[in-house]
């Protein structure tokens, strides 16, 4: 079943927005059905959609419509919908659901998804839901919640395929055909010793291409890639990306294989970490768009207040040269150009540096070379911009000395902005402070202060 929409001209040639499952028209129809309390129409609109698209719809609705939709479908909520919701929307939806319905959904999830749904829940509700789970599921979920947040333990799924090294290929294939509790998706199997320590791994394509009477130990990769259960998820994502892996085993403190992480979960981690870095550079949260006005305002205003302090510092530098500005109005006109160019140059370098640190492209081995490279880029860009703005300032105010001052100040500012853009993130990383979180404030302050000081100081010396 599909829902067809016509474009504005009335024909059936759909635009890109129309052919996507969650189109604005579909959301509008659903909101209308919610307003009319039309459960039959709600089910009709949602039935053909993928779970991820239903999750998208929840995230696009306002608080009231979200509550109404949850009240209609909460009892039959697909587990995959809950696992696809962003954190703030998940909290809203789960809080409106009956705890028994949440427990039912959790029993059908992979262990990592179950932990994701429960980890930020109110403690009393969390306990009630966990107590309602079957004993086997309860043990798995409680153990998952015991691992550090953002660790490999929170990503792992318990259900995996592990076999002894003495098994023949034919027996392994027969096991695939008869075992009912295999993972929904897996790309390799693990070979374990009697103590359940991983001693090898075998990709499924190798098993299919091998003779039935060969031992699994004969074709296994003898050193399987595994990670400790407490490894940070960003480290796990780096390993997947670095070695192009589809899955990876997870071991406990004694080296026993306790689960696996698959690439679909790591893709979520990579996206989450990238979004987090991007949002932090702007001083907002990744869930900002779905949070309440008060929560979003509270998160943003802290960084605005910090920025206010740094802006006052730049203004104090300007105040040192107030007499110079009064004597020559052109200085006030050109000052925004100095601040803007320095800020943009610093942001360019800072963005490249923060990304390189996050992806480990910038290391102690190449750091000096990269610093010199960014310095060289800043010199070249500074000279080019200085020539342009210097000539324009000269022609604009018919003052060749002013053009020279503007040009020199621009070179100094862009060079210092480039150095600040790389050195500040490196320094923060060295101090174990997230460069994405704090770099922009410091870089902006340095470029403004140095830019104004260089420009106004040179103007006071040369022009007045």
C-alpha positions in Angstrom: 0.0 0.0 0.0 1.3 3.5 -0.9 0.1 7.0 -0.4 0.2 9.1 -3.6 0.4 12.9 -3.7 0.0 15.3 -6.6 2.3 18.2 -7.2 1.1 21.8 -7.3 0.3 21.6 -11.0 -2.2 18.9 -10.3 -0.5 16.1 -12.3 1.1 12.9 -11.0 4.7 13.8 -11.8 6.0 13.8 -8.2 8.8 16.1 -7.0 11.5 14.7 -4.8 9.6 15.8 -1.6 6.5 13.9 -2.9 8.2 10.6 -3.4 9.8 10.5 0.0 7.8 8.6 2.5 7.5 11.4 5.1 6.3 14.3 2.9 4.9 17.5 4.3 1.5 16.5 2.9 1.6 13.2 4.8 2.4 14.9 8.0 -0.4 17.4 7.5 -2.9 14.6 6.8 -1.8 12.8 9.9 -2.2 16.0 12.0 -5.7 16.4 10.6 -6.5 12.8 11.5 -5.1 13.4 15.0 -7.3 16.5 15.4 -10.3 14.5 14.4 -9.4 11.5 16.6 -9.7 9.3 13.5 -7.8 6.2 14.5 -8.7 4.4 11.3 -7.1 7.1 9.2 -4.1 7.3 11.5 -3.5 3.6 11.0 -4.0 3.9 7.3 -1.4 6.6 7.0 1.2 4.9 9.2 0.8 1.3 8.1 2.9 1.4 4.9 5.8 3.4 6.5 9.1 2.1 7.7 9.8 2.3 11.4 12.4 5.0 10.9 9.8 7.1 9.0 7.3 6.7 11.8 10.0 7.9 14.2 10.6 10.9 11.9 6.9 11.8 12.1 7.0 11.7 15.9 9.9 14.1 15.8 8.0 16.5 13.5 4.9 16.7 15.7 4.4 19.2 18.5 4.0 18.0 22.1 0.2 17.8 22.0 0.0 15.9 18.7 2.8 13.6 19.8 0.9 12.7 23.0 -2.3 12.0 21.0 -0.4 9.8 18.5 1.3 7.9 21.4 -2.1 7.3 23.0 -3.4 5.8 19.8 -0.6 3.5 18.9 1.4 3.1 22.1 0.0 -0.3 22.9 1.0 -1.6 19.4 4.2 0.5 19.1 6.8 -1.3 16.9 10.1 -1.7 18.9 12.1 -0.4 15.9 10.2 2.9 16.2 11.4 3.5 19.7 15.0 2.6 18.8 15.0 5.2 16.0 13.7 8.1 18.0 16.1 10.9 19.1 16.7 11.2 22.9 14.3 14.0 23.7 11.5 12.6 21.6 12.1 9.1 23.0 11.7 10.5 26.5 8.4 12.2 25.6 7.0 9.1 23.9 8.0 6.6 26.5 6.6 8.8 29.3 3.2 8.7 27.6 3.3 4.9 27.1 2.2 2.4 29.7 5.2 0.7 31.2 3.8 -2.7 30.3 3.8 -1.7 26.6 7.4 -0.4 26.9 8.4 -3.7 28.5 6.7 -5.7 25.6 8.6 -3.7 23.0 11.9 -4.1 24.8 11.6 -7.9 24.9 11.6 -7.8 21.1 14.7 -5.6 20.8 18.3 -6.3 20.5 20.0 -5.8 23.8 21.8 -2.6 22.7 18.5 -1.0 21.6 16.8 -2.0 24.8 19.5 -0.3 26.9 19.2 2.8 24.7 15.5 3.1 25.4 15.9 2.6 29.2 19.2 4.4 30.0 17.8 8.0 30.4 14.4 6.9 31.8 13.1 8.0 35.3 14.6 5.6 37.8 11.2 4.4 39.1 9.8 3.8 35.7 13.0 2.1 34.6 12.8 -0.3 37.6 9.1 -1.1 36.9 9.8 -1.9 33.3 12.9 -4.0 34.1 10.9 -5.9 36.7 8.3 -6.7 34.1 10.8 -8.3 31.7 11.4 -12.0 31.5 14.3 -13.1 33.7 16.6 -13.8 30.8 16.0 -10.3 29.2 16.2 -8.6 32.6 19.7 -10.0 33.3 20.9 -8.8 29.9 19.4 -5.3 30.2 20.7 -4.8 33.8 24.2 -5.8 32.7 24.1 -3.5 29.7 23.0 -0.6 32.0 25.9 -1.4 34.3 28.5 -0.5 31.7 29.7 3.1 31.3 27.6 5.5 29.2 29.0 5.8 25.6 31.0 2.6 26.0 31.2 -0.5 23.9 29.1 -2.3 26.5 26.2 0.0 25.7 26.5 -0.9 21.9 26.9 -4.6 22.1 24.2 -7.1 21.3 24.4 -10.4 23.2 23.0 -12.5 20.5 25.9 -13.7 18.3 27.2 -16.9 16.7 30.1 -18.7 18.3 31.3 -22.3 17.7 34.2 -24.5 18.8 37.2 -24.8 16.5 36.7 -28.6 16.1 33.4 -28.2 14.3 33.4 -29.0 10.6 32.0 -26.5 8.0 29.1 -28.7 7.3 28.1 -28.8 11.0 28.3 -25.0 11.2 26.0 -24.7 8.2 23.6 -27.2 9.6 23.6 -25.2 12.9 22.6 -22.1 10.9 19.7 -23.9 9.5 18.4 -25.4 12.7 19.2 -22.9 15.5 16.3 -20.6 16.2 18.1 -18.0 18.3 20.5 -16.7 15.7 20.9 -12.9 15.4 18.7 -11.2 12.8 21.8 -10.0 11.0 25.4 -11.2 11.3 28.4 -11.1 9.0 30.9 -13.4 10.7 31.0 -16.1 13.3 33.4 -16.4 16.2 35.5 -19.4 17.1 36.0 -19.9 20.8 37.9 -22.1 23.2 36.2 -24.1 26.1 36.4 -21.0 28.3 34.6 -18.9 25.6 37.7 -16.9 24.8 37.7 -15.8 21.1 40.5 -17.6 19.2 39.4 -16.7 15.7 36.7 -15.4 13.4 35.3 -16.5 10.0 33.4 -14.4 7.5 30.2 -15.9 6.1 31.4 -15.9 2.5 34.4 -18.0 3.5 32.1 -20.6 5.1 29.9 -20.8 2.1 32.8 -21.3 -0.3 34.5 -24.0 1.9 34.2 -27.8 1.8 31.8 -29.3 4.3 34.4 -31.6 5.8 37.0 -28.9 6.5 37.4 -27.8 10.2 36.3 -24.2 11.0 39.7 -23.7 12.6 41.4 -24.3 9.3 39.8 -21.2 7.6 39.5 -18.9 10.6 41.4 -15.6 11.0 43.5 -16.5 14.0 43.5 -13.1 15.7 39.9 -11.8 15.7 39.5 -8.1 16.3 37.7 -7.6 19.6 37.4 -4.7 21.9 37.1 -4.5 25.7 33.6 -3.8 27.1 34.6 -0.5 28.6 36.1 1.1 25.5 34.7 4.4 24.5 32.2 4.3 21.6 34.2 6.9 19.7 37.3 4.6 19.8 35.1 1.7 18.6 33.9 3.8 15.7 37.4 4.7 14.8 38.4 1.0 14.6 35.4 0.2 12.4 36.3 3.1 10.1 40.0 2.4 10.1 39.8 -1.3 9.2 36.5 -1.3 7.2 34.8 -3.8 9.5 31.3 -5.0 9.4 31.2 -6.4 13.0 33.5 -6.8 16.0 33.5 -9.0 19.1 33.3 -7.5 22.6 35.1 -9.2 25.6 34.8 -8.7 29.3 37.6 -8.2 31.8 38.5 -11.9 31.8 38.7 -12.0 28.0 35.5 -13.9 27.5 33.4 -13.1 24.4 30.1 -11.5 25.7 28.7 -9.9 22.5 29.3 -8.2 19.3 28.9 -4.8 17.7 27.6 -4.4 14.2 28.3 -1.7 11.7 24.7 -0.4 11.7 25.2 0.7 15.4 28.6 2.2 14.6 27.1 4.3 11.8 24.8 5.8 14.4 27.7 6.5 16.7 29.7 8.2 13.9 26.7 10.4 13.1 26.1 11.1 16.7 29.7 12.1 17.4 29.8 14.3 14.2 26.6 16.0 15.2 27.8 16.5 18.7 31.0 18.1 17.6 29.2 20.4 15.1 26.6 21.4 17.7 29.2 22.0 20.4 31.2 24.3 18.2 28.0 26.5 18.1 27.2 26.1 21.8 24.0 24.1 21.3 22.8 20.6 22.0 22.2 17.9 19.3 18.6 17.6 20.5 18.0 21.4 20.5 15.4 21.3 17.7 13.1 18.9 19.6 13.6 20.4 23.1 11.2 22.8 24.9 11.8 26.5 24.6 13.0 26.7 28.2 15.5 23.8 27.8 16.9 25.0 24.5 17.2 28.6 25.9 19.0 27.4 29.0 21.5 25.4 27.0 22.3 28.3 24.6 22.3 31.2 27.0 25.4 29.8 28.9 27.6 30.1 25.8 26.0 33.5 24.9 27.0 34.8 28.3 30.6 33.5 27.9 30.7 35.1 24.5 29.4 38.4 26.0 32.5 38.4 28.4 34.9 37.9 25.5 33.1 40.5 23.4 33.5 43.0 26.3 37.3 42.2 26.3 37.4 43.1 22.6 35.5 46.3 23.3 38.0 47.2 26.0 40.7 47.1 23.4 38.7 49.4 21.2 38.3 51.8 24.1 42.0 52.1 24.4 42.0 53.9 21.1 38.8 55.9 21.4 40.7 59.2 20.8 42.1 57.9 17.6 38.7 56.8 16.4 37.2 60.2 17.2 39.9 61.9 15.1 39.5 59.6 12.1 36.0 58.2 11.4 37.4 55.9 8.7 38.9 53.7 11.5 35.4 52.9 12.8 34.1 52.1 9.3 36.9 49.7 8.6 37.0 47.9 12.0 34.2 45.4 11.2 36.2 44.3 8.2 39.1 43.5 10.4 37.0 41.5 12.8 35.1 39.7 10.2 38.1 38.6 8.1 40.0 37.4 11.2 37.1 35.5 12.6 36.4 33.7 9.3 40.1 32.8 8.8 40.3 31.5 12.4 37.0 29.5 12.0 38.3 27.9 8.7 41.5 26.6 10.4 39.7 25.6 13.6 37.1 23.6 11.8 39.7 21.7 9.8 41.7 21.1 13.0 38.8 19.9 15.1 37.8 17.5 12.4 41.4 16.2 12.0 41.7 15.6 15.8 38.4 13.8 15.9 39.3 11.5 13.0 42.9 11.1 14.2 44.4 12.5 11.1 46.3 15.0 13.2 48.8 13.2 15.5 52.0 13.9 17.3 53.9 12.6 14.2 52.6 15.2 11.8 51.5 18.0 14.1 54.5 20.2 13.3 54.1 19.8 9.6 50.4 20.6 9.8 51.1 23.7 11.9 53.6 25.0 9.4 51.2 24.2 6.6 48.4 26.2 8.2 50.8 29.1 8.9 51.9 29.1 5.3 48.2 29.1 4.1 47.6 32.1 6.5 50.5 34.0 5.1 49.4 33.5 1.5 45.8 34.3 2.2 46.8 37.3 4.4 48.9 38.8 1.7 46.2 38.4 -1.0 43.5 39.9 1.2 45.8 42.6 2.4 46.6 43.7 -1.1 42.9 43.8 -2.0 41.6 45.6 1.1 44.7 47.9 1.2 44.0 49.2 -2.3 40.3 49.5 -1.7 40.9 51.5 1.5 43.3 53.8 -0.2 40.8 54.5 -3.0 37.8 54.7 -0.7 39.3 57.3 1.7 41.9 58.7 -0.7 44.6 58.0 1.9 47.5 55.7 0.9 48.8 55.5 4.5 45.4 54.2 5.7 45.5 51.6 2.9 49.0 50.5 4.1 47.9 50.3 7.7 44.8 48.3 6.8 46.9 45.9 4.7 49.5 45.3 7.4 46.9 44.8 10.0 45.1 42.3 7.8 48.2 40.3 7.3 48.9 40.2 11.0 45.3 39.3 11.9 44.9 36.5 9.4 48.2 34.9 10.3 47.4 35.1 14.0 43.9 33.8 13.3 45.3 30.8 11.4 47.7 30.0 14.3 45.0 30.4 16.9 42.7 28.2 14.8 45.1 25.3 15.0 47.0 25.8 18.3 44.0 26.4 20.5 42.2 23.1 19.6 45.5 21.3 20.0 46.1 22.8 23.4 42.6 22.0 24.6 42.9 18.4 23.4 46.2 18.2 25.3 44.4 19.4 28.4 41.7 16.7 27.8 39.1 19.4 27.1 36.8 18.8 24.1 38.2 21.1 21.3 34.7 21.2 19.6 33.2 22.6 22.8 35.5 25.4 23.7 37.7 26.3 20.7 35.3 28.8 19.0 35.0 31.1 22.0 38.8 31.4 22.4 39.6 31.7 18.7 37.0 34.4 18.2 38.3 36.4 21.2 42.0 36.2 20.0 41.2 37.2 16.5 39.1 40.1 17.6 41.6 41.4 20.2 44.6 41.0 18.0 42.9 42.4 15.0 41.6 45.5 16.7 44.9 46.0 18.5 47.0 45.6 15.4 44.7 47.9 13.3 44.1 50.6 15.8 47.6 50.5 17.2 49.2 50.9 13.8 46.7 53.7 12.9 47.6 55.6 16.1 51.3 55.3 15.3 51.2 56.1 11.6 48.2 58.2 10.9 47.8 60.4 13.9 
